[in-house]
Amino acid sequence: MESGPAIFAGTAFALFGAALLLWTGACVLHRAPVAYRVSPVASTVLATVFGVVFLVLGVWCLTRV
């Protein structure tokens, strides 16, 4: 019974992290701002770091099932 929430959380984290990395990559590729009214370098770095963190957290949750 405990594997259900872990699968859900792992999938949600992994999808969010992958989507955030994809969004950040698309913005950088098109030279569009990742976040408005923020330094372009800071927003790109923070979005990339959080995307990787969420992706790793999702994979970690899925390996604990």
All heavy atoms as TSV, in Angstrom:
chain	resi	resn	atom	element	x	y	z
A	1	MET	N	N	0.794	-1.191	0.000
A	1	MET	CA	C	0.000	0.000	0.000
A	1	MET	C	C	0.846	1.270	0.000
A	1	MET	O	O	0.392	2.296	-0.434
A	1	MET	CB	C	-0.916	0.032	1.222
A	1	MET	CG	C	-2.068	-0.941	1.124
A	1	MET	SD	S	-3.045	-0.620	-0.314
A	1	MET	CE	C	-4.509	0.008	0.379
A	2	GLU	N	N	2.043	1.179	0.526
A	2	GLU	CA	C	2.869	2.376	0.619
A	2	GLU	C	C	3.555	2.715	-0.697
A	2	GLU	O	O	4.110	3.794	-0.837
A	2	GLU	CB	C	3.918	2.200	1.711
A	2	GLU	CG	C	3.308	2.096	3.094
A	2	GLU	CD	C	4.360	1.852	4.151
A	2	GLU	OE1	O	5.543	1.785	3.815
A	2	GLU	OE2	O	3.986	1.737	5.316
A	3	SER	N	N	3.546	1.813	-1.661
A	3	SER	CA	C	4.226	2.103	-2.915
A	3	SER	C	C	3.400	3.019	-3.807
A	3	SER	O	O	3.952	3.692	-4.675
A	3	SER	CB	C	4.551	0.805	-3.658
A	3	SER	OG	O	3.359	0.137	-4.019
A	4	GLY	N	N	2.094	3.083	-3.610
A	4	GLY	CA	C	1.240	3.951	-4.426
A	4	GLY	C	C	1.615	5.422	-4.324
A	4	GLY	O	O	1.824	6.089	-5.346
A	5	PRO	N	N	1.701	5.975	-3.106
A	5	PRO	CA	C	2.103	7.374	-2.979
A	5	PRO	C	C	3.525	7.637	-3.491
A	5	PRO	O	O	3.801	8.702	-4.037
A	5	PRO	CB	C	2.003	7.644	-1.488
A	5	PRO	CG	C	1.007	6.665	-0.987
A	5	PRO	CD	C	1.216	5.450	-1.823
A	6	ALA	N	N	4.415	6.668	-3.315
A	6	ALA	CA	C	5.793	6.859	-3.796
A	6	ALA	C	C	5.832	6.905	-5.318
A	6	ALA	O	O	6.573	7.706	-5.896
A	6	ALA	CB	C	6.691	5.740	-3.278
A	7	ILE	N	N	5.026	6.066	-5.957
A	7	ILE	CA	C	4.970	6.089	-7.424
A	7	ILE	C	C	4.382	7.405	-7.912
A	7	ILE	O	O	4.883	8.020	-8.852
A	7	ILE	CB	C	4.159	4.884	-7.943
A	7	ILE	CG1	C	4.910	3.591	-7.677
A	7	ILE	CG2	C	3.860	5.033	-9.428
A	7	ILE	CD1	C	4.110	2.351	-7.962
A	8	PHE	N	N	3.303	7.855	-7.261
A	8	PHE	CA	C	2.689	9.114	-7.654
A	8	PHE	C	C	3.646	10.285	-7.464
A	8	PHE	O	O	3.810	11.120	-8.355
A	8	PHE	CB	C	1.407	9.356	-6.844
A	8	PHE	CG	C	0.761	10.666	-7.154
A	8	PHE	CD1	C	0.043	10.850	-8.327
A	8	PHE	CD2	C	0.886	11.738	-6.285
A	8	PHE	CE1	C	-0.539	12.068	-8.624
A	8	PHE	CE2	C	0.302	12.963	-6.571
A	8	PHE	CZ	C	-0.415	13.120	-7.739
A	9	ALA	N	N	4.282	10.362	-6.293
A	9	ALA	CA	C	5.202	11.466	-6.010
A	9	ALA	C	C	6.401	11.423	-6.945
A	9	ALA	O	O	6.826	12.463	-7.466
A	9	ALA	CB	C	5.657	11.408	-4.557
A	10	GLY	N	N	6.950	10.242	-7.165
A	10	GLY	CA	C	8.105	10.126	-8.060
A	10	GLY	C	C	7.777	10.542	-9.472
A	10	GLY	O	O	8.553	11.240	-10.133
A	11	THR	N	N	6.611	10.130	-9.946
A	11	THR	CA	C	6.193	10.508	-11.294
A	11	THR	C	C	5.959	12.010	-11.399
A	11	THR	O	O	6.372	12.649	-12.370
A	11	THR	CB	C	4.917	9.745	-11.690
A	11	THR	OG1	O	5.169	8.346	-11.572
A	11	THR	CG2	C	4.500	10.069	-13.101
A	12	ALA	N	N	5.306	12.583	-10.398
A	12	ALA	CA	C	5.034	14.021	-10.414
A	12	ALA	C	C	6.339	14.824	-10.381
A	12	ALA	O	O	6.506	15.782	-11.154
A	12	ALA	CB	C	4.152	14.401	-9.229
A	13	PHE	N	N	7.250	14.447	-9.496
A	13	PHE	CA	C	8.522	15.157	-9.415
A	13	PHE	C	C	9.328	15.023	-10.709
A	13	PHE	O	O	9.899	15.997	-11.202
A	13	PHE	CB	C	9.361	14.655	-8.239
A	13	PHE	CG	C	8.917	15.170	-6.901
A	13	PHE	CD1	C	8.850	14.317	-5.809
A	13	PHE	CD2	C	8.587	16.492	-6.714
A	13	PHE	CE1	C	8.452	14.768	-4.569
A	13	PHE	CE2	C	8.189	16.967	-5.475
A	13	PHE	CZ	C	8.115	16.100	-4.403
A	14	ALA	N	N	9.378	13.815	-11.250
A	14	ALA	CA	C	10.159	13.588	-12.463
A	14	ALA	C	C	9.568	14.342	-13.649
A	14	ALA	O	O	10.312	14.945	-14.447
A	14	ALA	CB	C	10.239	12.100	-12.769
A	15	LEU	N	N	8.249	14.334	-13.790
A	15	LEU	CA	C	7.623	15.065	-14.894
A	15	LEU	C	C	7.832	16.572	-14.759
A	15	LEU	O	O	8.104	17.259	-15.744
A	15	LEU	CB	C	6.134	14.742	-14.969
A	15	LEU	CG	C	5.777	13.390	-15.552
A	15	LEU	CD1	C	4.275	13.150	-15.447
A	15	LEU	CD2	C	6.228	13.292	-16.996
A	16	PHE	N	N	7.699	17.094	-13.535
A	16	PHE	CA	C	7.899	18.523	-13.326
A	16	PHE	C	C	9.348	18.916	-13.602
A	16	PHE	O	O	9.609	19.937	-14.255
A	16	PHE	CB	C	7.512	18.928	-11.907
A	16	PHE	CG	C	7.698	20.393	-11.652
A	16	PHE	CD1	C	6.844	21.324	-12.206
A	16	PHE	CD2	C	8.747	20.849	-10.869
A	16	PHE	CE1	C	7.020	22.679	-11.991
A	16	PHE	CE2	C	8.939	22.197	-10.643
A	16	PHE	CZ	C	8.063	23.122	-11.210
A	17	GLY	N	N	10.290	18.121	-13.119
A	17	GLY	CA	C	11.703	18.429	-13.359
A	17	GLY	C	C	12.050	18.380	-14.833
A	17	GLY	O	O	12.749	19.258	-15.345
A	18	ALA	N	N	11.551	17.363	-15.537
A	18	ALA	CA	C	11.822	17.257	-16.971
A	18	ALA	C	C	11.183	18.409	-17.734
A	18	ALA	O	O	11.795	18.985	-18.645
A	18	ALA	CB	C	11.319	15.920	-17.498
A	19	ALA	N	N	9.953	18.774	-17.368
A	19	ALA	CA	C	9.278	19.887	-18.041
A	19	ALA	C	C	9.998	21.211	-17.773
A	19	ALA	O	O	10.131	22.049	-18.680
A	19	ALA	CB	C	7.834	19.971	-17.582
A	20	LEU	N	N	10.471	21.396	-16.562
A	20	LEU	CA	C	11.198	22.629	-16.240
A	20	LEU	C	C	12.503	22.713	-17.014
A	20	LEU	O	O	12.864	23.786	-17.527
A	20	LEU	CB	C	11.458	22.708	-14.736
A	20	LEU	CG	C	12.067	24.001	-14.205
A	20	LEU	CD1	C	11.170	25.179	-14.531
A	20	LEU	CD2	C	12.269	23.898	-12.697
A	21	LEU	N	N	13.212	21.600	-17.135
A	21	LEU	CA	C	14.445	21.599	-17.928
A	21	LEU	C	C	14.157	21.831	-19.408
A	21	LEU	O	O	14.904	22.540	-20.084
A	21	LEU	CB	C	15.193	20.278	-17.725
A	21	LEU	CG	C	15.858	20.104	-16.370
A	21	LEU	CD1	C	16.430	18.700	-16.241
A	21	LEU	CD2	C	16.940	21.145	-16.161
A	22	LEU	N	N	13.082	21.236	-19.899
A	22	LEU	CA	C	12.702	21.434	-21.300
A	22	LEU	C	C	12.327	22.891	-21.563
A	22	LEU	O	O	12.741	23.476	-22.563
A	22	LEU	CB	C	11.545	20.508	-21.654
A	22	LEU	CG	C	11.096	20.507	-23.102
A	22	LEU	CD1	C	12.207	19.966	-23.993
A	22	LEU	CD2	C	9.844	19.676	-23.257
A	23	TRP	N	N	11.548	23.480	-20.650
A	23	TRP	CA	C	11.148	24.881	-20.783
A	23	TRP	C	C	12.378	25.798	-20.740
A	23	TRP	O	O	12.506	26.723	-21.546
A	23	TRP	CB	C	10.188	25.257	-19.667
A	23	TRP	CG	C	9.888	26.720	-19.608
A	23	TRP	CD1	C	10.418	27.628	-18.751
A	23	TRP	CD2	C	9.019	27.451	-20.466
A	23	TRP	NE1	N	9.928	28.877	-19.013
A	23	TRP	CE2	C	9.063	28.788	-20.065
A	23	TRP	CE3	C	8.212	27.096	-21.538
A	23	TRP	CZ2	C	8.315	29.775	-20.701
A	23	TRP	CZ3	C	7.475	28.086	-22.160
A	23	TRP	CH2	C	7.525	29.404	-21.740
A	24	THR	N	N	13.269	25.550	-19.815
A	24	THR	CA	C	14.471	26.375	-19.689
A	24	THR	C	C	15.335	26.256	-20.941
A	24	THR	O	O	15.830	27.257	-21.453
A	24	THR	CB	C	15.279	25.960	-18.443
A	24	THR	OG1	O	14.427	26.033	-17.310
A	24	THR	CG2	C	16.470	26.863	-18.239
A	25	GLY	N	N	15.485	25.043	-21.434
A	25	GLY	CA	C	16.274	24.845	-22.651
A	25	GLY	C	C	15.660	25.539	-23.845
A	25	GLY	O	O	16.371	26.137	-24.666
A	26	ALA	N	N	14.345	25.494	-23.970
A	26	ALA	CA	C	13.670	26.162	-25.091
A	26	ALA	C	C	13.821	27.680	-24.998
A	26	ALA	O	O	14.046	28.358	-26.006
A	26	ALA	CB	C	12.199	25.781	-25.127
A	27	CYS	N	N	13.708	28.209	-23.783
A	27	CYS	CA	C	13.878	29.662	-23.611
A	27	CYS	C	C	15.298	30.097	-23.934
A	27	CYS	O	O	15.507	31.124	-24.586
A	27	CYS	CB	C	13.519	30.063	-22.183
A	27	CYS	SG	S	11.760	30.043	-21.855
A	28	VAL	N	N	16.264	29.336	-23.488
A	28	VAL	CA	C	17.661	29.681	-23.764
A	28	VAL	C	C	17.950	29.568	-25.256
A	28	VAL	O	O	18.642	30.415	-25.836
A	28	VAL	CB	C	18.608	28.775	-22.939
A	28	VAL	CG1	C	20.043	28.910	-23.391
A	28	VAL	CG2	C	18.487	29.104	-21.461
A	29	LEU	N	N	17.400	28.535	-25.883
A	29	LEU	CA	C	17.621	28.335	-27.314
A	29	LEU	C	C	17.050	29.484	-28.137
A	29	LEU	O	O	17.668	29.929	-29.107
A	29	LEU	CB	C	16.993	27.013	-27.756
A	29	LEU	CG	C	17.235	26.587	-29.199
A	29	LEU	CD1	C	18.721	26.308	-29.415
A	29	LEU	CD2	C	16.407	25.364	-29.530
A	30	HIS	N	N	15.901	30.007	-27.732
A	30	HIS	CA	C	15.264	31.109	-28.458
A	30	HIS	C	C	15.643	32.485	-27.916
A	30	HIS	O	O	15.078	33.496	-28.342
A	30	HIS	CB	C	13.746	30.947	-28.410
A	30	HIS	CG	C	13.267	29.777	-29.188
A	30	HIS	ND1	N	12.766	28.659	-28.591
A	30	HIS	CD2	C	13.236	29.543	-30.525
A	30	HIS	CE1	C	12.426	27.782	-29.516
A	30	HIS	NE2	N	12.718	28.295	-30.700
A	31	ARG	N	N	16.559	32.500	-26.973
A	31	ARG	CA	C	17.014	33.739	-26.331
A	31	ARG	C	C	15.852	34.532	-25.719
A	31	ARG	O	O	15.830	35.757	-25.736
A	31	ARG	CB	C	17.801	34.615	-27.300
A	31	ARG	CG	C	19.076	33.967	-27.776
A	31	ARG	CD	C	19.902	34.944	-28.607
A	31	ARG	NE	N	21.046	34.297	-29.195
A	31	ARG	CZ	C	22.230	34.241	-28.626
A	31	ARG	NH1	N	22.417	34.781	-27.456
A	31	ARG	NH2	N	23.230	33.643	-29.239
A	32	ALA	N	N	14.898	33.819	-25.184
A	32	ALA	CA	C	13.766	34.429	-24.495
A	32	ALA	C	C	14.037	34.398	-22.994
A	32	ALA	O	O	14.770	33.537	-22.511
A	32	ALA	CB	C	12.487	33.653	-24.801
A	33	PRO	N	N	13.456	35.325	-22.263
A	33	PRO	CA	C	13.683	35.313	-20.810
A	33	PRO	C	C	13.011	34.120	-20.153
A	33	PRO	O	O	11.887	33.748	-20.490
A	33	PRO	CB	C	13.056	36.624	-20.333
A	33	PRO	CG	C	12.085	37.003	-21.389
A	33	PRO	CD	C	12.618	36.452	-22.676
A	34	VAL	N	N	13.697	33.511	-19.202
A	34	VAL	CA	C	13.127	32.394	-18.449
A	34	VAL	C	C	12.139	32.937	-17.428
A	34	VAL	O	O	11.070	32.371	-17.222
A	34	VAL	CB	C	14.242	31.580	-17.762
A	34	VAL	CG1	C	13.676	30.493	-16.895
A	34	VAL	CG2	C	15.174	30.994	-18.809
A	35	ALA	N	N	12.464	34.061	-16.813
A	35	ALA	CA	C	11.570	34.747	-15.876
A	35	ALA	C	C	11.692	36.244	-16.127
A	35	ALA	O	O	12.795	36.755	-16.362
A	35	ALA	CB	C	11.940	34.421	-14.439
A	36	TYR	N	N	10.595	36.944	-16.094
A	36	TYR	CA	C	10.604	38.374	-16.342
A	36	TYR	C	C	11.033	39.144	-15.112
A	36	TYR	O	O	10.781	38.734	-13.978
A	36	TYR	CB	C	9.221	38.847	-16.788
A	36	TYR	CG	C	8.835	38.300	-18.143
A	36	TYR	CD1	C	7.884	37.313	-18.264
A	36	TYR	CD2	C	9.457	38.763	-19.291
A	36	TYR	CE1	C	7.544	36.794	-19.501
A	36	TYR	CE2	C	9.127	38.256	-20.539
A	36	TYR	CZ	C	8.173	37.275	-20.633
A	36	TYR	OH	O	7.845	36.763	-21.856
A	37	ARG	N	N	11.690	40.272	-15.342
A	37	ARG	CA	C	12.177	41.190	-14.299
A	37	ARG	C	C	13.188	40.550	-13.363
A	37	ARG	O	O	13.277	40.897	-12.189
A	37	ARG	CB	C	11.013	41.759	-13.504
A	37	ARG	CG	C	10.076	42.592	-14.350
A	37	ARG	CD	C	9.016	43.203	-13.517
A	37	ARG	NE	N	8.100	43.947	-14.378
A	37	ARG	CZ	C	7.028	44.546	-13.944
A	37	ARG	NH1	N	6.727	44.506	-12.674
A	37	ARG	NH2	N	6.262	45.185	-14.783
A	38	VAL	N	N	13.926	39.563	-13.873
A	38	VAL	CA	C	14.978	38.897	-13.104
A	38	VAL	C	C	16.191	38.819	-14.022
A	38	VAL	O	O	16.058	38.785	-15.237
A	38	VAL	CB	C	14.534	37.479	-12.676
A	38	VAL	CG1	C	15.613	36.798	-11.861
A	38	VAL	CG2	C	13.240	37.526	-11.895
A	39	SER	N	N	17.364	38.766	-13.430
A	39	SER	CA	C	18.577	38.619	-14.213
A	39	SER	C	C	18.494	37.356	-15.070
A	39	SER	O	O	18.143	36.289	-14.566
A	39	SER	CB	C	19.781	38.530	-13.277
A	39	SER	OG	O	20.923	38.104	-13.977
A	40	PRO	N	N	18.815	37.460	-16.367
A	40	PRO	CA	C	18.729	36.278	-17.232
A	40	PRO	C	C	19.624	35.131	-16.776
A	40	PRO	O	O	19.229	33.968	-16.844
A	40	PRO	CB	C	19.166	36.794	-18.600
A	40	PRO	CG	C	18.975	38.260	-18.552
A	40	PRO	CD	C	19.158	38.662	-17.127
A	41	VAL	N	N	20.804	35.458	-16.301
A	41	VAL	CA	C	21.720	34.411	-15.846
A	41	VAL	C	C	21.187	33.753	-14.582
A	41	VAL	O	O	21.176	32.518	-14.466
A	41	VAL	CB	C	23.132	35.000	-15.612
A	41	VAL	CG1	C	24.056	33.970	-15.015
A	41	VAL	CG2	C	23.695	35.555	-16.910
A	42	ALA	N	N	20.725	34.553	-13.639
A	42	ALA	CA	C	20.217	34.001	-12.379
A	42	ALA	C	C	18.988	33.130	-12.613
A	42	ALA	O	O	18.867	32.042	-12.039
A	42	ALA	CB	C	19.879	35.126	-11.410
A	43	SER	N	N	18.074	33.584	-13.463
A	43	SER	CA	C	16.858	32.793	-13.694
A	43	SER	C	C	17.170	31.492	-14.422
A	43	SER	O	O	16.586	30.449	-14.121
A	43	SER	CB	C	15.836	33.610	-14.479
A	43	SER	OG	O	16.322	33.955	-15.756
A	44	THR	N	N	18.103	31.523	-15.352
A	44	THR	CA	C	18.477	30.309	-16.068
A	44	THR	C	C	19.159	29.312	-15.138
A	44	THR	O	O	18.848	28.119	-15.149
A	44	THR	CB	C	19.409	30.649	-17.251
A	44	THR	OG1	O	18.743	31.573	-18.105
A	44	THR	CG2	C	19.791	29.416	-18.023
A	45	VAL	N	N	20.073	29.806	-14.320
A	45	VAL	CA	C	20.785	28.919	-13.385
A	45	VAL	C	C	19.823	28.322	-12.362
A	45	VAL	O	O	19.846	27.109	-12.109
A	45	VAL	CB	C	21.939	29.681	-12.693
A	45	VAL	CG1	C	22.501	28.881	-11.541
A	45	VAL	CG2	C	23.028	30.012	-13.692
A	46	LEU	N	N	18.969	29.136	-11.773
A	46	LEU	CA	C	18.041	28.634	-10.765
A	46	LEU	C	C	17.034	27.652	-11.363
A	46	LEU	O	O	16.727	26.626	-10.755
A	46	LEU	CB	C	17.306	29.790	-10.094
A	46	LEU	CG	C	18.101	30.520	-9.028
A	46	LEU	CD1	C	17.313	31.717	-8.502
A	46	LEU	CD2	C	18.441	29.594	-7.884
A	47	ALA	N	N	16.516	27.941	-12.548
A	47	ALA	CA	C	15.572	27.021	-13.178
A	47	ALA	C	C	16.251	25.695	-13.512
A	47	ALA	O	O	15.655	24.622	-13.347
A	47	ALA	CB	C	14.988	27.651	-14.435
A	48	THR	N	N	17.493	25.749	-13.970
A	48	THR	CA	C	18.223	24.515	-14.283
A	48	THR	C	C	18.502	23.709	-13.017
A	48	THR	O	O	18.303	22.486	-12.992
A	48	THR	CB	C	19.538	24.851	-15.003
A	48	THR	OG1	O	19.236	25.589	-16.187
A	48	THR	CG2	C	20.288	23.593	-15.369
A	49	VAL	N	N	18.937	24.378	-11.969
A	49	VAL	CA	C	19.232	23.688	-10.712
A	49	VAL	C	C	17.970	23.037	-10.148
A	49	VAL	O	O	17.984	21.862	-9.764
A	49	VAL	CB	C	19.865	24.660	-9.687
A	49	VAL	CG1	C	19.870	24.059	-8.295
A	49	VAL	CG2	C	21.264	25.030	-10.118
A	50	PHE	N	N	16.863	23.765	-10.121
A	50	PHE	CA	C	15.632	23.202	-9.581
A	50	PHE	C	C	15.080	22.100	-10.477
A	50	PHE	O	O	14.503	21.128	-9.982
A	50	PHE	CB	C	14.587	24.294	-9.348
A	50	PHE	CG	C	14.785	25.023	-8.056
A	50	PHE	CD1	C	15.249	26.326	-8.059
A	50	PHE	CD2	C	14.529	24.407	-6.851
A	50	PHE	CE1	C	15.439	27.006	-6.874
A	50	PHE	CE2	C	14.722	25.074	-5.653
A	50	PHE	CZ	C	15.182	26.384	-5.658
A	51	GLY	N	N	15.250	22.218	-11.786
A	51	GLY	CA	C	14.829	21.149	-12.685
A	51	GLY	C	C	15.596	19.866	-12.424
A	51	GLY	O	O	15.010	18.775	-12.357
A	52	VAL	N	N	16.895	19.980	-12.245
A	52	VAL	CA	C	17.717	18.802	-11.959
A	52	VAL	C	C	17.366	18.226	-10.591
A	52	VAL	O	O	17.260	17.002	-10.425
A	52	VAL	CB	C	19.222	19.158	-12.052
A	52	VAL	CG1	C	20.079	18.039	-11.502
A	52	VAL	CG2	C	19.595	19.473	-13.488
A	53	VAL	N	N	17.158	19.087	-9.598
A	53	VAL	CA	C	16.814	18.616	-8.251
A	53	VAL	C	C	15.494	17.850	-8.268
A	53	VAL	O	O	15.388	16.760	-7.696
A	53	VAL	CB	C	16.755	19.799	-7.253
A	53	VAL	CG1	C	16.075	19.395	-5.955
A	53	VAL	CG2	C	18.145	20.329	-6.984
A	54	PHE	N	N	14.473	18.390	-8.941
A	54	PHE	CA	C	13.194	17.702	-9.001
A	54	PHE	C	C	13.285	16.401	-9.789
A	54	PHE	O	O	12.652	15.405	-9.427
A	54	PHE	CB	C	12.116	18.606	-9.606
A	54	PHE	CG	C	11.520	19.554	-8.615
A	54	PHE	CD1	C	11.766	20.915	-8.706
A	54	PHE	CD2	C	10.725	19.094	-7.587
A	54	PHE	CE1	C	11.220	21.794	-7.805
A	54	PHE	CE2	C	10.174	19.968	-6.672
A	54	PHE	CZ	C	10.418	21.325	-6.772
A	55	LEU	N	N	14.071	16.388	-10.849
A	55	LEU	CA	C	14.234	15.163	-11.629
A	55	LEU	C	C	14.936	14.081	-10.798
A	55	LEU	O	O	14.511	12.925	-10.781
A	55	LEU	CB	C	15.009	15.462	-12.911
A	55	LEU	CG	C	15.043	14.372	-13.964
A	55	LEU	CD1	C	13.646	14.021	-14.412
A	55	LEU	CD2	C	15.870	14.842	-15.155
A	56	VAL	N	N	15.981	14.450	-10.095
A	56	VAL	CA	C	16.701	13.494	-9.239
A	56	VAL	C	C	15.803	13.022	-8.095
A	56	VAL	O	O	15.791	11.832	-7.756
A	56	VAL	CB	C	18.011	14.129	-8.712
A	56	VAL	CG1	C	18.619	13.295	-7.600
A	56	VAL	CG2	C	18.989	14.320	-9.844
A	57	LEU	N	N	15.039	13.930	-7.513
A	57	LEU	CA	C	14.119	13.545	-6.437
A	57	LEU	C	C	13.064	12.573	-6.950
A	57	LEU	O	O	12.715	11.602	-6.263
A	57	LEU	CB	C	13.465	14.785	-5.841
A	57	LEU	CG	C	12.547	14.584	-4.646
A	57	LEU	CD1	C	13.326	13.988	-3.478
A	57	LEU	CD2	C	11.921	15.902	-4.247
A	58	GLY	N	N	12.562	12.798	-8.140
A	58	GLY	CA	C	11.593	11.883	-8.720
A	58	GLY	C	C	12.176	10.510	-8.975
A	58	GLY	O	O	11.545	9.484	-8.676
A	59	VAL	N	N	13.375	10.459	-9.506
A	59	VAL	CA	C	14.037	9.172	-9.734
A	59	VAL	C	C	14.314	8.474	-8.411
A	59	VAL	O	O	14.137	7.267	-8.289
A	59	VAL	CB	C	15.323	9.373	-10.566
A	59	VAL	CG1	C	16.147	8.103	-10.619
A	59	VAL	CG2	C	14.985	9.843	-11.966
A	60	TRP	N	N	14.719	9.234	-7.405
A	60	TRP	CA	C	14.976	8.644	-6.091
A	60	TRP	C	C	13.688	8.042	-5.504
A	60	TRP	O	O	13.717	6.943	-4.951
A	60	TRP	CB	C	15.538	9.708	-5.155
A	60	TRP	CG	C	15.815	9.184	-3.786
A	60	TRP	CD1	C	16.895	8.446	-3.385
A	60	TRP	CD2	C	14.994	9.363	-2.620
A	60	TRP	NE1	N	16.781	8.145	-2.051
A	60	TRP	CE2	C	15.638	8.693	-1.553
A	60	TRP	CE3	C	13.804	10.018	-2.389
A	60	TRP	CZ2	C	15.105	8.674	-0.278
A	60	TRP	CZ3	C	13.273	9.994	-1.120
A	60	TRP	CH2	C	13.919	9.330	-0.070
A	61	CYS	N	N	12.576	8.757	-5.638
A	61	CYS	CA	C	11.301	8.235	-5.139
A	61	CYS	C	C	10.915	6.951	-5.880
A	61	CYS	O	O	10.409	6.016	-5.279
A	61	CYS	CB	C	10.181	9.257	-5.306
A	61	CYS	SG	S	10.206	10.601	-4.117
A	62	LEU	N	N	11.147	6.915	-7.173
A	62	LEU	CA	C	10.774	5.743	-7.950
A	62	LEU	C	C	11.675	4.538	-7.655
A	62	LEU	O	O	11.248	3.399	-7.812
A	62	LEU	CB	C	10.786	6.067	-9.432
A	62	LEU	CG	C	9.654	6.979	-9.906
A	62	LEU	CD1	C	9.835	7.377	-11.345
A	62	LEU	CD2	C	8.302	6.328	-9.693
A	63	THR	N	N	12.908	4.783	-7.242
A	63	THR	CA	C	13.784	3.654	-6.900
A	63	THR	C	C	13.460	3.100	-5.511
A	63	THR	O	O	13.904	2.000	-5.193
A	63	THR	CB	C	15.269	4.061	-6.939
A	63	THR	OG1	O	15.500	5.119	-6.017
A	63	THR	CG2	C	15.678	4.465	-8.340
A	64	ARG	N	N	12.714	3.815	-4.702
A	64	ARG	CA	C	12.352	3.370	-3.344
A	64	ARG	C	C	11.075	2.539	-3.335
A	64	ARG	O	O	10.626	2.139	-2.270
A	64	ARG	CB	C	12.168	4.564	-2.410
A	64	ARG	CG	C	13.405	5.375	-2.216
A	64	ARG	CD	C	14.392	4.581	-1.448
A	64	ARG	NE	N	15.638	5.346	-1.322
A	64	ARG	CZ	C	16.674	4.897	-0.697
A	64	ARG	NH1	N	16.658	3.696	-0.148
A	64	ARG	NH2	N	17.766	5.599	-0.638
A	65	VAL	N	N	10.483	2.295	-4.482
A	65	VAL	CA	C	9.201	1.565	-4.532
A	65	VAL	C	C	9.416	0.122	-4.209
A	65	VAL	O	O	10.192	-0.608	-4.561
A	65	VAL	CB	C	8.545	1.733	-5.910
A	65	VAL	CG1	C	7.317	0.854	-6.031
A	65	VAL	CG2	C	8.198	3.177	-6.144
